[in-house]
Amino acid sequence: MREQLKQQIKNNVTIIDISALTFTDVREYQHLAEGNVWNKAIQAALDEKKNVRIPNLGQPIYLAESIFMDSGCNLDIALDQEIRLCPNTNTCMIRNRNIRSGNAFYVEQEDPDELITVNGGIWCSEGNGRLRVDKFGTSVGGFAHLLFSNVKGLNVTNITILGGATSYAVQITNSHDFYVDHISFYDHRKDGVHIDGPAKYGIIRNLKGSNLGDDMVALLAWDWYGSGVTHGDIEYVLVEHVEGDDNEIRLLAGRKEYPNKKTHDCAVRNCVIEDVSGIYTYKMYYQPNCANVEFGPDFDSALNVGEMSNIYFKDISFPCLRESGFNDIPVYGLFDILADCENLHFENISISQSWEDLEKKKIRVVNAGPISAPYKIVEDPKEWGELFDPNAVCTVKDIHLKNITFCGQLETDPEKLFKETKQTPNSELPKLGGNGYGIIEEIEVTL
């Protein structure tokens, strides 16, 4: 089934052959550049010629506003050409034209931009805050160096993200048929490739980077009001050939409630994640908005833990183990789950440390159940609030594990591989803890 699913995804993803296109050199529009600020020249070239090449110009060039890409636009940049955002611009560096915000109500594709490529370039946003969709805050949850929403047929390839502590590298939302390949991150301290639902048929491959203070890959069907442009199912996504360095990967489901009180289920289904190293935990758990600590548990939360099904993990190596992750959030499992899941597959999972090392850290390969972690927003511990939802309950069933090794030694004892977490109220800090728990059913462990 995994190979069939992979082939189905590949059959529905368009890889644009830019070598077959005729490009216009952006230097033909150099008269529109204002010193080293080239956004007017690049924009005019794209608007008139569609296919534009930026060669190595011998020095960094700057953008003073976002570059807009319409259907059929292809931007090919020399791999070593640096593109910087002017300080305090605070908008995304490049985006598509017809973005639709889904913060107020559920949206699907409508008049999408089609067949767009961004290939190459070193992208740097130091000196800026969050890189919004625009200066007017049109879409609260959109902030990225490269931001694409309401797109069909998107290729983002061979780019380097340099720095950028406040914004995602690549954010893709409400998109069908997307291809992300060969992305490198250097000192980038936010999500690498961030996908918001609804999203269908995508390939994300050949990522490499270190010092990401957030998720290297995030597949977020449900997300906070302020962190996602749209919300909805994520289906048929292949993630492969990822080389992290002490990073995390997140899958997040839930039920979205909009300001008009209408709701929409946001599931993660039919995904393959394989050939990945350097990730110390795969977060598959529900997380409400951390601002709920200030404004109440219902401020921005999912109405349930959400659903995940038909998820395949294969050829996953864990060179390091951590008892806690970013912001001191505890790690209960290498695959940490708080969602109602069915048909999960884990094959060729290689852990560099012994099972006894995991036991000392109270970690299992697969954990099901809620997380409890304080949000230390004030100095007084009695006023700390829950960052998560320790009262949540989930059921994980139909789990298949094959070839799980610790220091090269095969392990098939379910008791050593699984854990069901049950939270309890915190008697010393009354705002922490809860009564949630996880249930694991229908386990298969094979050689």
N, C-alpha and C positions, 0 to 999 in steps of 0.2 A: 504493500500500500504506500509506503514512503516513496519508493521510486516512481510509482505512478503519479503520486501527488506532485513530486518535483517536476515531472515531465509536463503535467497539466499546467503548472505555473509557468514553466519556460515557454510553452506553446502560446501563452497569452500575454507575454511581455515583449514589447518591441525594442530591439536594439538598433538604433539609428546609425547607419553607416555614413559617418561624416566624410570619409575619404572619397565618397562618390559625389560630394557637393562642391560647388564652385564658391569660393569665399572672396569677399572684398576686404582688403587690408584697411584697418581702421585709420592708418596714416593718411588715407585719402580725405579724411575728415578732420585732420589735425588743426585746420584753421579755426575749428569750433572749440578747441581745447583752450582753457584759460590757465596758462602756465602748465602746471602738473595736474590740474583738475580736468579729467577727461570725460566726465559723465555725459556732457552735451554732445561730444563727438561720437561716443559709443552709441548713445540713444538715437541720434540722427542716422547713423549707419545702419543700425538694426531696423529702424522704421522704413528706410528706403530700400535696403538691399537684402534684409532678412538673414543672410549668412555672412557673418563678420569674423575676421581673424585679427587677434591682437598678438603681434610678434613680441619678442623680447625687445623692449624699447630702451634698455640700458639703464633704467632707473625705475623706482616705484612710481605708479600713477595713482591718482586719488579720485574718489567719488564724493561729491557734495550732496548727492541725493540718490535715491534708488534707481537702478536700471530696470525698465519694464520690458518684459518679453511677451510678444504676442504669438499666436499660433504660427507654426512654421519657422520660428526663429531659431538659429543655431549660432552659438558663440564659442569659438575655438581660440584658446589662449595658450601661449607658450607656457610650458610647465614651470619655468623658472621666472615668469613675469609676476611681480608682486603688485597686488591691487589693494590699496588702503582706503579706509573710510576716513574722511576728514573728521577731526575731533569734534565732539558734541553734535554730530549729525543725528545720531540716535534713530536711524531707520535702517531697515534691512538693506543689504548691498545690492541684491538682485531679487526680482520677484516676477511672477506672471501678472498679466493684466487683470483678469476677471476673477479676483478672489471674492468668495462669498463667506461671510461670517456666520458661524453657527452657534454663537454664544447665547442668543435669545430664543432660538427655536431650531429644531432639527432641519438640516438641509442635505440635499443630495446634489449631484452634478446638474448644472444648468448652464448651457452655452459655455462649455469648458474650453480652455485653451488647449490646443492639441499639438503634439509633435514638436517638443522643445528640447534643445540640448544645451547644456553648459559643460564644456570640457576644458580642463586645465586651469592654471593660475594658482597663485598663493594669495589667500584672502586674509586680511588682517583688519581688525576693528578696534584695536587698542585706542584708548582715549574717548570711548563712547560708553553710554549706558546701554539699556536694553534696546535692541534693534527692532523697533516696531514696524508694523505693516506700513504705517504712515505717521505723520506728525499729529494726526487728529485722533488717534486711538480708535480707528475704525473697527479693528478686531483686537480685543483685549488680549487674547491668548496667543497672538502671533508675534514671535520675536526670534529672529534667526539671521545668520549671515545670508543664506540662500533660502528663500521661502516660496513654496509653491502650493497653491490650493485651488481646487476645481480645475484639475489638469488631467488630460488623457494622453498618454504617450510622452513620458518625461524621461530624459537621460541626464544624470549628473555624474560625471566621470573625471577621474585623474586630477582631483583638486586637493590642495593642502590648506588646512585651516591653521592659522598661526595666532595663538592667543585667543582672547574672547571670553572673559570670565562671566559675562552676564547673559549670553544668548546662545541658543542652539547653533550648531554648525549648519546642518541641513534639516529643514522642517518641511514635511510633505503631508498635506491633509486633503481629505475629500478627493482622493485621486485614484484613478484606475490605470493600470499599466504603467509602472514606474521602474526604472533601472538605476541603481546607485552602485558604482564600481570604482575601486581604487581611490579611497579617501584616506588621507593621512592627517593626524591631529598632533600639533606640537603646542604644549602648554595651553591647551584648550580646556577650560574648567567648567564645562556645561555639557548637556547632552550632545552626543555626536550626531547620529542620524535619528531623528525624532519623527515618528509617524503617528498622526492622529486619524482616527476613523471618521467617517467611513473610508476604507481603503481596501482595494482588491487587486490582486495580481501584481506583486512586486518582487523584485530581486534586489537584495542588499549583499554585496560581497567585497572581499578584499579591503577590509578596514584595518588600520594600524595606528596605534597611538598610545600615549602614556599620560599620566597626570590629568586624566579626566575626572573632575570632581563630581561627576554625575554619570548617567547611563551612557555607555558606548552606543548601544542600540536601544530604543524605546518604542514598543508597539503599544500605543495607548488608545484603546477603544473608548474608554471613559477617561476623562481627565478633569482637573479643576477648571473652574470658570476662567481663571486667569492664566492658564497654561496651555490651552488647546484652542485652535481656531474652530474646529468642528468636532463632533462626537458621533460614533456609530461603529458598526461591526468592522473588524479587521479580519480579512480572509485571504487565503492563498498567498502567503508571503514566504519566500525562501531567504534565509540568512546563512551565509557560508563564508569560510575562509577569513575568520576574524582573529587578529592577533592583538589582544589587549595586554595591559601591564597593570595588574591590580585594579581592575575595573568591574563594573556591574552591567547587567542587562536586565531590562524590565519588560514584562507583559502585564497589562492592566485592563481588567474588564469592570463592568458595573451597570447600573441603570441610571440614566441621566434624567434629572428633573429640571425643566426649564422654568423661567420666571412665570410663564402662563400656566404652570402646574401640569402641563402635559409631560409625559415620560417617554423614554425610548431605551430599549435594551441595547447594550453595547458589548458584544461578545468577541472573543478571539478564537478563530477556528482555522483548521486546515493549514497549519504552518510547519515548516521544517527549519530547524536550526542545527547546523552541523559544521564540523571542522573549526572549532573555536577553542582558543587557549587564553589564559591570562585573565579570565573572569572568575571572581571568587564567589559570587552568588548570582543566581537567576531569580529575580524578584517577580513572583507571580501572584502578588498579594494586593488586596485592596488598601488604598491609602487615601483618607480624606484630606481636604485642604488643611495645612498647618494653621491657617488663620482661624480655624474652628476653635482653637484654644482660647482665642480672644472673644469670638463672636457667637460661640455656642456650637454644639455638636451637629446641628442641622444647617449651619451656614452654607456649606458647600461640600456635600457628601453624596455618595451613591446611595440609592434606596436599597440595594442589596450588593452582595459581594461579586456578582456577575458570573458569567459562564465562560469556560474554555473547553474546547474539545478537539480531538484529533491533532495533537501537538507532538512532534517528533524531535527528539534530541539525539544526535549521533556524533561520535568522535569528539567528545568534549573532554578536555584535560584541565585539571586544577593543580597548577604548580605551587599555589600558596593557599593557605587557609586563614580566615580571620574570624574572630569571635564577634566583632562588630565592624560595621561598614562606615560609610560617610555619615557624619554628624553623630557618631557613636550609636547608630541604630544596631540593635543586636541581630546577629545572623543565627538563625535556628537550623537552616538547611542549606545545602549547596543549591538545591531547588526548593525555594521557600514559597509555599502556596497558601493563599487565602482566596479561593474562588471555588465555585462548584464545577468540578472538572470531570471529564470522562474521556477515556481512551488516550492516555499519556504514555509515550514510549521513550525510554532512556537506554541507549545502546552504546557500548564502548565508552564507558565513563571511567577515565583514568585519574586517580587521586595520588598525588606524589607523597603523601604522608600516610602513616599507618591508621588502621581503624582506631587504635588506642589513642592516637592524637586527636581524632575527631571526638572520641568519647570524653576526653579531658575538657574539650571546648564545648561539650554538650551540643554537638552538631550531628545531624544525620544527612544522608544523601538527599532524601526527600522528607520534608517536614510539612505537615498540614495543620493549620490553625492560626489564630490571630496573634499579632505582635503587640507588645506593650513597650512603649518607650516615651520618656518624658520630653516635653518641649519646654526647655528651660528659658522661658521668655522673661522671667524675673529672677531675682536672687533668692527669694524665699521659696524653698522646696515645697512648702505646703500650698503654694499657688501654681506649681507646675501643672500643666495639663497634658492630656494624652495626645501624642502625635498620630496615633493610629486609632483603631476601633477594637479594643480588647473584648468587647461583647459580641463580636461577629462570630458566626458559625458557618462552616463549610463542609462539604462532602466531596471527597476525591475518590473516584472509583475507576476500575478497569485500568490498572497501572501495570506496565510491562517493563521489567528491567532485564538487560542482557549484557553479560560481560562487564561487570563492575569490579574494578581492581583497586586495591590499596597497596602502594609500593610494589606493583606488579603482581600481587597476590589476589586471586579471584575470591570474591565473597558472595555467597548466595543466601545467607541467613537473613530473612526479612527483619528480624529484631535488630539487626545491626545496620539496616539500610533505611528504615522508616521510623518516623516519630509522629505521634498525634499530640499536639500541644493543647493544653487546657490552661486558660488564664484564671487567676484568682484576684479578688479585690486586694488593694494595697492598704493594710491596716494603718500604716504610718503616714501615708500620703493619700488622703481620701479621694483625690481627683484622678488617681492612677489605678490601673488594673481593672479587671472585669470578670465576666463569667463565660466568655466565649470559648469555643473549642473546635477542633478539627476531627473529622472522621475519615479513615482510609478503608476502602473496601476493594475486594476483588484484585488481589495482588498476584502477579506472576513473575517469578525470578528464574532465569534460565542461564545456562553457560554461554 
